[in-house]
Amino acid sequence: MQNAEQYPVSTEVDRVFFFNPFSVEILQKAFARVMESYYKKPLSLDTGFSDVFGRD
């Protein structure tokens, strides 16, 4: 298992799904890595998010 904040995101990624994610701070850092990948090689990008605990 890897740290979501440092997980390398391939430039070929075209969809991501965050299921019951971590704190807002970690989610922001993880999503920033997805966006870095997108800016290196723009693709159509589908994103999804599910928080079964109903946190804000």
N, C-alpha and C positions, 0 to 999 in steps of 0.2 A: 504494500500500500504506500502511496506517495502523498506528500503534503500538497493539498489543492492549491495553495498559494504559489507553489513552485513547479507545478506540473507542466511539462513542455507540451504546448498545443501545436500540432502539425498545421502547416499551411493548407493542407488538404481537407481539414475539418469543415463540414458544411452544416452540421447540426450539433447542438449541445443541449443537455437536459440536466438541470440541477434538481435532484430529488431530496427533499427534506434537508436542505443545506445547513451550513454552519452559521456562525455569527454574521452580521451584516458586513463587518470589516473584512472577514475572510472571503465572503461572497464577492465583494467589490474587487479584491485582489485577484481572485480566480477569474472573474469575468474580464478584468483588464488584460489578462494573459490571452484570453480568447480574442479580444479586440486587437491586440498586438499582432496576432496571427492573421486576422482579417485584413489589417492595413498592409501587411507584407504581400498578401495575395488575395485581393477582394474576390469573394465568391458569394453566391446567395447563401445566407446564413439563417437557419431556423433555430430559435431558442425556446426552451421550455423551463418551467419552474413549478415545483410543487412543494408546498410546506404543510404537511399534514398536522403539524402542531399549531398552526394558525398564529404564528408569531408575526409581529409588525416589522 
